[in-house]
Amino acid sequence: MFKLLILLLYFAVLIGIGFYCRKNATDVNGFVLGGRSVGPWLTAFAYGTSYFSAVVFVGYAGQFGWKYGVSATWAGIGNAVIGSLLAWVILGRRTRIMSQHLDSATMPQFFGKRFDSTPLKIGASVIVFIFLIPYTASLYNGLSRLFGMAFNIDYSVCILLMAVLTAIYVIAGGYMATAINDFIQGIIMLFGIVTVIVAVLNSKGGLMAALDGLARVSDETVSSTPGVFASFLGPDPLNLMFVVILTSLGTWGLPQMVQKFYAITDESAIKKGTIISTVFALVVAGGCYFLGGFGRLFSDKVDVATEGFDAVIPAMLSDLSPVLIALVVILVLSASMSTLSSLVLASSSTLTIDFLQDNFIKDMSEKARLLCIRILVVVFIAISSVLALIQYKSSVTFIAQLMGVSWGALAGSFLAPFMYSLYGKWVSKASCWVCFIFSSVLMLVNIFARSSFPKIMQSPINCGAIAMLAGLVIVPLVSLVTKKPDKKLVDDAFACYDVKTEVSKKESLGK
């Protein structure tokens, strides 16, 4: 009963905030970007909670913790340093300045205006549609075992409950409601992960006793080195490096992540947001992977061969007190709903602004665009729910495979063209197309013909990481041998960086 009351209170707060923020969602700019006036704390927490979902806490933490032991913590450290700190430093300010200058609210719209190309905008929006929508279905996966363990509720009910609640507060309050709820959900995630780690380690006699126990675990199929699961780099440093690259560098090219920079209010918010989001990622992601690293200590409670890696974390939590289990359920629910709201907002705004507007529906009014985005929020949440239910009811593996390649396809397509476009006038339109096509096709082929790939690329994680790194080479090389961009178009885009602005002496000493 106590667990149910906490859950109902949590739901009431989310919906209340959604309706409270209706006044900020009266036009497209307010609904999609919060009027570009979101402060550092809300932006940083929105970034962090969109980054980490149940996929990380239940799926990745269980899988990589089991495979690599405590060295899986490097993935969390990479998420903090590369995926948060460097992302904010390298992309934050320039994204905010140029996206406002070009009057772009989505990543495809940025490409369309930066290169004066409607086909490029449509191509980018198609990639977003194909790979973001199935990705949303994976967010439900981590909840099934936890809800079953805590409440004995059927997974179908969990899916519908999460979908309906997310739809209500996103439709009502748009980005601002999402940002405020993300802040609350982020607080829950921070407190929850620290509490759970302490409780789980205490159940094994504390940190040193748990590390000692892990050092005694051996698995000849993985490594013959004694104590490898408690070691600094673990049993497989190369594949661990690919995990770090995919989960860290990937945020630089994900539309729902980059879009957070569009909404920042001022310079101060960028500086504070950089620190806040980095600390958040270090605690949440580092904590998740660190916790998962001790999964093999609970091998008596889980059979990975038959139950899969998703069973590892629930097995570690099964003996916790009812209060802590309720906290974990809300933690994972918070992580999933915050990411889901971010994804559907990015998807619906992209399809409306970049695909339907002007191309299929001419002269859409502000009111019509806003209505269309709200309708598509419902459509996309419904699609993701149906995909999750299909996967659950019929054990379809194709959907799960597509989730694994979505990060590689999206970040591989957008990371290099977007980053280079913020800094270099030399980036050509053709180089964007080549990067889009290369990464999308590579990841799709990885689904259907994985066995024909070289061994190191058969894993969707490794293949996705390689797609991202390849883009960093493809864009400069193709730009070198293809038609140069129009000088006036480029100069106009980069003029935003030369606008003079006054600052206080504490910011600059002046001449």
N, C-alpha and C positions, 0 to 999 in steps of 0.2 A: 504493500500500500504506500509506504514511504517513497519508494522508487517512482511509482506512478504519479504521486503528487508533485515531485520535483520535475518530472517530465512535463506535466500539464502546465506548471508555472513557467517553465522555459518556453513552451509553445505560446503561451499568452503574451509574454514579453516580446517575442519576435513579431507577432501579428500586430501588437499595439504600436510598435515602432514603425511598422510598415504604413499604418494609417496616419500616424503622427507626421510622417515625411511626405504626405500627399502634396503639400504646398510647394515642395521643391521639385515636383515632377509634372509641372504643367506645360512644359515644352520639351522638345527633343534634347536640347542641350542640358536641361535640368535632369531629365529622366536618364540619359545615357552617361553624362559626365558630372552630375551634381553641380552644374553651373561653373565648372572649373574653379571651385572655391572650397575644396576639401583640405582640411588641415593635416599636419604631419602625423598625428597619432592615428587618425582614421585611415589615411592613405597607407601608412606602414602596416597597420593590422589588416587592411583589405588586401594588400599585396601578400602578406604572409599566410592569411587564412585561405586565399585563393590558390596558393602554392601547395599547401599540404592538406590532403584529404584522407578519407578512410583507406584509399589505395596505398598511401605511405604508411599509415599507422598499422594497419592490419596486413596488407599484402606485401609491400616492399620490405618493411621492418622484419616481418616473419621470414620472408624468402631469403633476403640478403644476410640477415642475422644468422640464419641457419647455415648458409653457405660459407660465410666469411668470419663468423664469430664477432668479437668486439671490434675487429678492424672495419666492420661495416659502418662504424661511427664516422669514418672518413667521408662517407656519403653525406652525412649531416653537416660536417664541417665544410665540405665543398658547397653544399646548398647555402650556407651562411656567407661564405667568403665570395664565391663566384656568382651564385644565383641571387644573392641579395646585395651585398656590399658593392661589388664591382658593377652589377647591373644598374644600381642607383647612380653610382659615380659616372659611369660611361654613357648611360642612356637617359637618365632622369631629366637633367636640365635641358639638354638639346631636344629631347622628345617633346617636352612641355612647350618650348619656345616655337619650334617649327610646326608642330601640329596645330597650335593656335594661329600661327601666321598663315598656314594653308587652309585654315578652317576645316580641319578633318577631325572626325569624331571616332573613326575606326581605322584599323591598319590598312585594309584594302583601299579606303578612301584616301589615306596618306599616299599610297603608291600611285593611285590615279591622278592626284593633283601634283605630286612631286615630279612625275614623268609625263604629265599631260596625256594620259592614256586611259581611255575608258575600258578597252579590252584587258589591260593589266589589272585594273580595279576589279573587273568581273572575274578574271582568272583567280585572283587572290581570294575573292569571296566564295568561289566554288570550292577551293581547297579548305577554307575555314568550315564551310557547310559539311563537306564530306568527312573531315577528321575531327571536328569538335563535337558533333552530335553523338557519334558512337562513344566518344570519350566520356560523355556525361553518364552513360549507362554503367560504366565501371564504378562510379562513385557509390552506387548502391551495394556493391558486392561485399564490402567490408562489414556491412551492418547485419547481415543475415545471421551469422553465428552469435554475435554479441547480443542481439535482441532475443534470439532464441534462448540463450543462456540466462539472460536477466529477467525476461518477462514471459517466456514460453509463447511468444507471438509468432504467427506464420510470417515468412519473409514477404509474401505478397502484401500483407497489411503494412509492413515497414515501408515498402516501396511507395505505396499509395499515400501514406501519411506524410512522408518526407516530400513527395512531389507536390501535394496539395498545399502544405504549409509554405514551401518555398515560393510557389506560384503566387500565393496571396500577398506576401510582403514585397515581392519584387514588382508585381503589377501595381500595387498601391503606391509604393514610395520610390521605385526606381533605384538609381545608383546610391542616393543618399541613404535610403533605408538599408540597402545592402551593406554600405560602409559602416553604419552605426551597429547593425547586427553583427558584422564581421568583428567589430571591436569587442563586443560582448563575448562572441564566440572565441575570439583570440585569448581573452582573459581566462576563459574556461579551459582552453587548450594548454596554456602556460601552467596554470595551477594543477590541472589534471595530470599532465605528463610527469611533472616533478613528484607529485604524490604517489603515482602508480609505480614509478621507478623505485622509490624508497620502500614501498610496501613489498614489491616483488623481490628485491634484493634481501630485505629483512627475512623473507620467508626461506631464504637459502643461507641464513646466518650472517648477512651483511656483505658489503662490497668485496672485501679481501677473501672471505670464505667462498663467495660466488666465483671470483676469478680463479681461485685455487681449484675449485671443482671443475671449472671450464678447461683449465690447463690439463686436467687428467682425462678429458674426453678425447677419444681417438676414433678416426674413421679412415680406414685404409683406402676406401674408394675415393677419398678426397685428397689425403696427404698422409705420408708415412712419418712426417716430422712430429715429434712429441710436443704437446702444448700449443699446437699451431692455432687453435681457435681462440686462445687468449693472447696471441702475439700481436705485434705492432702493425704488420702488413697482412696478416692472415695467410690462408692457404693458396690464394690465387690473386696476386696483386694486379695482374694485367686486366683481367675481367672486372675487378673492382674499380680500376681506373675508368673503364668504359661506363660503369654505373654512375660514377661521380660526374663524368662529362655530360651524360644524358640528362640526369636529374638536376644538374647545376647550370650548365650553359644553356640548357633548353629554355629556361625562363626568358632569355633574351629575345626569343623569337615567337613566343606564344601570345596571340592577340589579347587574351583575357588578362595577361600579366602586364604587358606593355601599356595597355589602355589605362592602367592605374596612374601612369605618369602624366597622361593627358589632363587629369583632373586636379593636379596639385595647385594650391593657391598662390604660393610665393617662394622666394629663394630660401627663406628661413625654414619653410616646410620641407624642402628638399634635404637640407642639412640634417635636420632632426629626424626626418623619415628614414634617411640612410642608416643612422645609428639604431633606431628603434627596430627596423625590419631585420637588420643583421642580428641583433640580440635575440629577437623573436625566433628567427630561423635556427640559431645556434641551440636554443633551449628546446624548441619543438622537434625539429628535424634531428638534431644531434641526440636528443633524448630518445626519440623513437628508434633510431638505428642502434643506439647503445643498449636499449632495453631488448631489442630483438636479438642482439648478439649473445644473450644468455639463454636463448631458446633451447639449446641442446641439453640444458640442465633439466628440462621438463620432458625429455624423450619418453619417460614412462607414462605420460598422459596423452601423447599424440603420436600417431603413425603417419608420418609425412608421405610415405609411399601410397597410402590409400586415401588419406584425408586432404592431402595437399598442403602447401605452405600457409594458406589462409587460416589453418587450424592452429598454427603455432602460438600466436599472440593470445587468442581466446583460452587456450590450454594454460598459458602462464597466469591468466587472470582468474581462472575458475574458482580458486580457493580464497579469493579476497572477500572481505566483508560486504554485505548488501549495499552499504553506503558507498563504498569504493567502486563496486560494480556499476551502481547507478551513475557515479561520476564518470566512469569510463564510457558508458553508453552515451551520455550527453557530450563527452569530449569527441567521440567519433562522429556522432550525429552533427555536432557543430562543424567539425572539419569538412564533412561531406556537404552539408547544406550551404556553407559559405562558398565552396568551390562550385557547386551546382548553380547557385544564383549568379556567380560571376560568368560562368560558361554560357548560360542561356541568355544573359544580358548581352554578351559579346556576339553571340550567334544571331539573335533577333535583330539587333541594331545593324549588324553587317548585312544581313539579307535584305532588310528594308532600305537602308541608305545606299548600299553599294550595288544591289542587284535589281530590286524591284523599282526603286525610284528612277525616273527618267528613261530607263531601259524598257520597262513593261507598263508602268503607270506614269503617264506624263503629268507634269505640273501638280505633284502631290502637295497639298497644303500642310501646314505645321500640325494641324489637328489630325489629319489623315495619317501622317507619318507616325505620330505618337500612338494612335489607335492600332496601326499595323504592327508596330513593335510590341505592344502589349498582347495582341492576338498571337503573335509568333512566339512570345514567351510561353504561352499556354501550349502551343503546338509542339515546341521543342521539348518542354518538360514531359508532355504526353508521349512523344516519340521515345525519349530516353527511358521512360517508365515501361513502355511496351517492350523495348529491347531487353531491359533488365528482367522482366517477367518471362520473356521467351527463353532467355538464357537459363533462368532458374527452373522453369517447368520442363524444358526439353533437353537440358544440358548441352546446348549448342556451344561449341568451342570457338566457332568462327568469330563471334562477337568479341570474346575475350582476347583473341589474337589481334583483332583490329584495335583494341584499346592500347595494346602494347606498342603498336607502330604509330599511333597518333602523334605522340610527342616528337618522334623522329621526323615524321612527315611535315608537321607544322613548323617546328623550329628549324628543320633543315631547309625548308622553303623560304622562310621569312628572315631568319636571324641575320645572315650576311647582307642581303639586299637592304634591309632596314637600317642596320648599324652603319654600313658604308655610306648610305644615302644621307645620314645625318652629318657625316663628317667630310665626305668627298664629292667634289663637283664632277668628277670623272666617271661616275657610275652610269653605265648605259642601260637603256630599257631592255635590250637583248639579254644582258647578263642576268637581269631579274627573271626573265622568262626561262632561261636555261636552268637557273637554280630552282625555280618553281617545279619545272617538269622533272628534272633529275631526282630531286628528293621525293616527290610524290610517287613517281613511277618505281623508284628503288624500293620504297617501303611497301607499296602494293604488291610488287613482285615477291618481296620477302614473305608475304602471307601465303601466296599460292605456289611458289616454287622455292621454298626455303632450303630444301635439301641440295639444290643445285648451286647454292652460294658457297664460297670458301668457308671453311669451318668457323673461322673467327667472326664471320658475318651472319651466320645462321641464327644467332640470337638477335631478336628484334632490338634489344637494348644496345648491343654492339653496333648493329647496322644503323640505328638511329643516331648514335654518337658519331659514326663515320660520316653520315649524311650532313650533320652540322659542320663538322670540320672541313668536309669537301667544299661546302658552300663558301667558306672563307677563302678558298683558293679559286673556285670557279668564277666568282664575281669579278675579281681583278683581272684574271686572264681573258675572260670573254669581253670585258670592257676595253681591253687593250687592242683587240682585233676587230671590234664592231663599230658601228657608226657612233660618233661622239654625240653627247646630248646637246640640245640647243643652248647656246651660251646665255641668251636673255632669260630663258626659262630657269636655268640653274642660278643665275645671278639674283633673280627675283626671289627664289626660294631661300637663298643664303643671306639675303639682305636683312632678315630678321635678327641675325646674330650681331649685326653692326649698329643696331639701334642704340643710341646713347641713353644711359640711365644714371641718375644720381644715387650715390650711396653714402652712408655715414663714414666718418674717419676710421671707426673701428673695423670697417670692412675693407677700406683701402686708404693708404696714405696720400694718394694722388701724386702729382708731379713734384 
